[in-house]
């Protein structure tokens, strides 16, 4: 179990077991379980996440609490939706959404 803050200025940080406090890297973070913050310039990967993932790509198996923020965020046991629709402009539209189930909580 890794405690407190882990940081790596440029490459990636890989931790076995649980990381609490935070994991910060310029490129990529990988851990089995992470809590609090995982922030990287490119990618974050965690099996179980409890807290904030911040990066271009965020991947976790289970999100116990918190939110992933990035261009692509995938929660394997989270929200998954496949949609087919049609309109006057397009004959057929296909959409696939993954992440956390909070689309109805977003204020516009």
Buried (B, 14 or more C-beta within 10 A) or exposed (E): EBEEEBEBEEEBBBBEEBBBBBBBBBBBBBBBBBBBBBBBBBBBBBBBBBBBBBBBBBBBBBBEEBBBEBEEBBBEEBEEEEEEEEEEEEEEEEEEEBBBEEEEEEEE
